[in-house]
Amino acid sequence: MHFNKFCDIQMDYLPKDPAILVSSVNMLLRDEEFDSLESLCYAFNREPQEIKDYLKDKGFVWSEQQKQFRPIGYDA
């Protein structure tokens, strides 16, 4: 179970809906709950490449530079 230290958000698992997954991952990284996509995935027992592949199929790509998922075409 993960408790966000800045909000009272409790997440037991990462959402399956692509838009909510992108929002959740980006929020957790932005709010510095996790320092990398890899550490976030480890905490939720998921593989980073699995999430990258799933979201790429749904129109989002990982930007290492910005440390967030972005819509394809806005990933610069």
C-alpha positions in Angstrom: 0.0 0.0 0.0 1.3 3.4 -0.9 0.5 6.6 0.9 1.2 9.9 -0.8 3.0 12.2 1.8 1.6 15.4 0.2 -2.0 14.3 -0.2 -4.2 11.7 1.4 -4.2 9.6 -1.8 -3.9 5.9 -1.2 -3.0 3.6 -4.1 -2.8 -0.1 -3.9 -2.3 -0.6 -7.6 -1.7 1.4 -10.7 -4.9 2.1 -12.7 -5.5 0.2 -16.0 -7.3 3.1 -17.8 -4.5 4.7 -20.0 -5.4 8.4 -19.2 -5.7 7.7 -15.5 -2.5 5.7 -15.5 -0.6 8.5 -17.2 -2.0 11.0 -14.8 -1.2 8.9 -11.8 2.4 8.1 -12.8 3.1 11.7 -13.8 1.7 13.0 -10.5 3.7 10.5 -8.4 6.9 11.5 -10.2 6.1 15.2 -10.2 5.3 15.2 -6.5 8.6 13.4 -5.9 7.0 10.4 -4.4 9.4 8.4 -6.5 12.6 9.5 -8.1 12.3 7.4 -11.2 9.8 5.4 -13.3 11.7 2.2 -12.3 11.3 2.8 -8.6 7.6 3.6 -9.0 7.1 0.4 -11.0 9.0 -1.6 -8.4 6.7 -0.3 -5.7 3.7 -1.4 -7.7 5.2 -4.7 -8.8 5.1 -3.7 -12.5 7.8 -3.6 -15.2 8.7 -0.2 -16.7 8.8 -1.6 -20.2 5.4 -3.2 -19.8 3.9 0.2 -18.9 5.9 2.0 -21.7 4.6 -0.5 -24.3 1.0 -0.4 -23.0 0.9 3.4 -23.0 2.7 3.7 -26.4 -0.1 1.6 -27.9 -2.6 4.1 -26.3 -0.8 7.2 -27.7 1.6 8.1 -24.9 5.4 8.0 -24.8 7.9 8.2 -22.0 10.1 11.4 -22.0 13.2 10.6 -20.1 14.2 14.3 -20.3 10.9 15.5 -18.6 10.5 12.3 -16.6 6.8 11.9 -17.6 4.5 10.3 -20.1 3.4 12.7 -22.9 1.0 12.3 -25.8 2.8 11.2 -28.9 3.7 14.3 -30.9 4.2 16.4 -27.7 7.1 14.3 -26.4 9.9 16.8 -27.3 
